[in-house]
Amino acid sequence: MTRRHLGCAALLACMPVLGAGTRSAADLRKITIEPTAGFISGVGGSHTFVVSGHYQDGFVADLTRDAVFTTSDPGVARIGPRGTVISTAEGVARITAKSGTHSAEAALVVTPARPKTWQFYSDIAPIFSKLGCNNNACHGAQNGQNGFKLSLFGYDAPVDYDAVVKNSDGRRINRTEPEKSLILQKPSFGVPHGGGKLMEKNSLEYTTMLQWIRDGAPIGASGGAKLLSVQMLPGGLRVLENLSERQQIAAVGTYSDGSRVDLTEKVRYTSSDEVIATVSSSGLVTPKRNGEVSVLIRTLGHLDAIRVAVAVRPDLPVATANSPAVRNFVDEVVFGKLRKLKIASAPASTDAQFLRRVYLDTIGTLPTPEESLAFLNDADPNRRDKLIDALLDRPEYAQFWALKWGDLFMIRDIFNMNNTPYAHEYFRRNFAEDRPYTEVAREMLTGVGSLAEVGPNNFYSREDRRSTEEYATLVSQTLLGVSLECARCHDHPKEKWKRDDFLGLAAFFSQVKMKERNGYRPFEGFVVLNYAADFKHPQSRQVVRPRLLDGSEPVIGPMIDRREVLAQWVTAQGNPFFARATVNRVWKQLFGKGIVDPVDDFRVTNPPSNPELLDGLAEYFIEHNFRFKPLMKLMLRSSTYQLASASNESNAEDSTNYSRYYVRKLTAEQLLDAVGDVTGAPERFQGFYRGKRAIDLPDPGVPSYFLATFNRPIRDTAKCERTGTPTITQAMHFMNGDAVQGKVASPEGRLLEMIASGATDDRIIEHFYLAANSRLPKPEEVALAKAFISKQANREFGLQGVAWALLNSKEFLFNH
Amino acid sequence: MLGRGTYHRAPMSVWGRRDFVRIGSASLLGLNVWDLARLSPVHAAGPPKQNACILIWLMGGPPQQDMWDMKPDAPHEYRGLFKPIPTNVPGIQISEHLPRTAKVMDKFAIIRSMTGKTAQHEPAQDYVLSGYPPLASLAYPSMGSVVAKEKGGRDGLPPYVAIAKPGYAYGPGFLGAAYNAFAAGDPNEANYRVRDIRLPTDVDWDQASDRRFLLKKLDGVFLKDPSVHNADTEGEFAAVDDAYVKAVDLVSSAKAQKAFQISEEPNRIREMYGRTPMGQGCLLARRLVEAGTRFVTVTTGMNVWDLHVRNFDMLQNDLLPSFDMSFSALLTDLADRGMLDSTLVIANGEFGRTPKVNAAGGRDHWPKVWSCAMAGAGIRGGQIYGASDANAGEVKDKPVQVEDYTATVYNLLGIDYSKEYETPIGRPVRISNGKHINLS
């Protein structure tokens, strides 16, 4: 158990029961019931309704277990336990839920029973998902278990039918004595089963399968209604303020014949973190400790998820004048959610804190002592906004963000093509000119010709002329924020993507051929188009038609570059991925964590921590023509960005709701440049002019022990994870290496210069504090430094030690 | 990605180490830490019992038919210029340019049926070093990183060390930077030392200690500041201290320092390995394994075995003599010290080379079949596993996929390769996807 977990448990143990208990029925504004119209087919079926109480202060709580249900006609439907209604005859009934003086109504329609021969596809296959038989630890594993293999999470129902009915000489089904079927006996533990007992003999699952075997184990009528979608009720974020509270979930499926069916008991529920909240097999969520989870439902390849938060905390104090102000809609939605979770944000950052932070985040460079003093002494109330505007116009802004984008698109010189200066310059110019990102995306996707000299073509630069499928992964990951990699070989286990989606996307790149030529460069790569080329399915060798991720298959004429069509779709205003994925990436760079995290893993089962924030930012980005500067200004001007990083009891465990600035280590390039700036002895890079900064290096091939040691990405993957945990080698380099000591003691460096010019100890200490930490030293710190100097061999050596300590300090190494 | 709180233990105080007091007082007596190291007892008799691995990484793709898998009966444009010679195991022949190795054939095994998928250096190197073909969406950890994670190091020694050339493919992938290889430089250089393992020349131990004390004080003032108070909820600050502690462990561990001090090794031994990067690299690897490192890679240069041009010339005059000397010396030395049973030695590359010699007198990339030499850790010496066809072009018997090779390595090191790691997006990844072969 971590320190903070222990602390939290202690906190919960001592806390009085609060939350919805502090709200009384008198505070209820209204109650609602969902769905407002439910359908049951036949007699004896059940339907779950979810009741929500809406309070005066905006809070919404689940009242399903507390509300009183009545039926207008018990002859049609009667009330069952836990918010369920059970049909007794065909007809229509009104179901009323009452809490105190409030009530809400829903209609229940009992339709004639459908001829009920259970079919494998629609009725039996979902059971294997519901009971968990086909997950990756059991029969869905690569080699199944004990000779019985099902497709992972049921993505391949025909194969599963064979596995259950036909394989192993059909011994799993016993047609003459159905109760003796192995497929029934094992999960009900009638015979030993490594997976344990998963169902009782009187359960819905058992009786359904038994009847199905009695009916001859039919595979399924191909003309039957297909499940189109499953919806989770209620929608939106639910907050449980008390460990005694619960949240009931209902699941309603919509079929191709227009019918809507309650699937609450038939879908499989999972919680993304059982430590925080668990969910029962009937959709009841039980909170365990503070945090947020996604509750996911799955059936027959369909998925949906909602977020549930557990916030057992004291009520927040009323907002005071000192609380950070709401400056724009970012603050509105961020602070709004924090209020719901009863998390108190950190206070606003001090000027000194903000100053260093905003320089590092926008231009990757520390302010000079002069710049720091100018800002700290500026009395203009708009000084922070002015600083943001000025920084976004600095040349270092374009360099720093070109570096990040180079990481993302894996710009490096693989074949000695000397392509990286062009690719790097392309990104630098895009940022400097604030070009609309839709134009950039289009240029990259539709690149043709030399990789060496045409920057955007480097989108296609890969060491091995990778197969067409790699481009599908690449475009989805980098531009759309979607990790399709799992779907390359099988339907994605955690998402709705099927293998067909992956292959259909790859088909857009079928015409791309990489050619090489040895000319005046040792090697030069070219993107060449063969308009007639098709993409063939890796197994069946059938031609795969290009398919977009929304499932549509555009008709593309013969001499058309398919990538143009793809680019049009990607950059269209209505595209649900591009803007969201992009704003999310920028947000992560500035705020430390994506609203969707990881940033290239958008999926239904990985919902954004704040959907209103993500959608609002995407809208803003689109409204401003997909340009980065307005977007960044919005983000940087927000009070959310400018919060202090200090934590308090209520926000110490929050790492997803931006209740404070999340501290992070300076990146390799920032660090190297910063040490050079502070010591006045900047690094020299092989092959570059004096004064070239690390943030401006075009590719990771430029040799640098320092950068390699501090995890400069080598750009062989599009996941730009840079930081990682500190290593021994880094510590040694900073403790002992020439990175610090060498530069501090350098004859060309600032320290010796200041000593030679006769500066006092106070002056020198002040200078180094301004240079390293963008602030004046505290008297306490000056005293410590002077005491240290007085004990050293000589004054110069003492001052060196002070500079060394500053550069090894947490304050310097971290962006806070 | 903000990690989960893994830094749950209070880091050892860097400042309170008794060693520092000891070193401090020793320096009063005029001794420095190196003197102290010499005064402490020589390595305890007997090898460590845990299994470790030394991988001699023949980067670039060594030609199987000119080293391990001779084809004297093939047409001359296939068999090349080299002839086979007998070894000290009847029935086994290897290249005439590996005479010393031939005399220790009874100590190692040759797999002649390695087979892979890709003929490009980078992806093939990723593949053979990690057991997984590389993906743009996921960085897999190298074998050394996995071993570092599963076994950890001892006595301040880093568990995973890369000698001479550390390549990118040696990286920790999704396991994170803590399992990165420790770069140990080239021990064949005169005045070899590990970078930054010693204090700067102008700062002595006491002064370094004073500086660290000042640092601690200044950090203390910073951490109390209300704007950053308790800001490191994920233990980020503690992680830096943790790395410093480990660094100080290494810098002040006499045993660790000593292990890296190849100059301590008797001249006779250094000559036996050969005064080449390969030779001294293997020797240093032996010392590190003796002291507590678990996985060492020895790489002499970037793709030096990538012999598209002048294959036979380069092999005969440069690569094979130094390899022959180093490899045989390593096996002999380990056996003499009783370390061979607990140390796995591998000599392998990312693929083989084309059966037919090209117009420039070289061979090109060939992943369909190649050879790999393995010794120690219980492997039965003097055996040939698998076979290639008449031209060393295809696998004829018992193919060993790269996954199976890594599974075999893990199995010999006592690591359960069916164990799964979880990547940042929650995808389960087995340590190895293959099945180990039996070499006992």
Interface residues (C-beta under 8 A of the other chain):
Chain A: M1 T2 R3 R4 H5 N136 S349 T350 Q353 M410 I414 E463 D464 E470 T473 L474 Q477 S483 E485 C486 K494 G592 K593 D597 P598 D600 D601 N606 A644 S645 A646 S647 N648 A652 E653 S655 R660 Y661 Y662 V663 R664 K665 Y705 T709 N711 I714 D716 T717 A718 K719 E721 T723 G724 T725 P726 T727 I728 T729 Q730 A731 M732 H733 M735 N736 G737 D738 Q741 G742 A745 K778 E780 E781 L784 A785 F788 K791 Q792 A793 F797 G801 V802 W804 A805 L806 N808 S809 K810 E811 L813 F814 H816
Chain B: M1 L2 G3 G5 T6 H8 T118 Q120 H121 E122 P123 D126 P134 L135 A136 S137 L138 A139 P158 Y168 G171 G176 A177 A178 N180 F182 A183 R195 D196 I197 R198 L199 P200 D202 V203 Q207 A208 D210 R211 L214 L215 K217 L218 D219 V221 F222 L223 P226 S227 V228 H229 N230 A231 D232 T233 E234 E236 F237 A239 V240 D242 A243 Y244 K246 A247 V248 L250 V251 P424 I425 G426 R427 P428
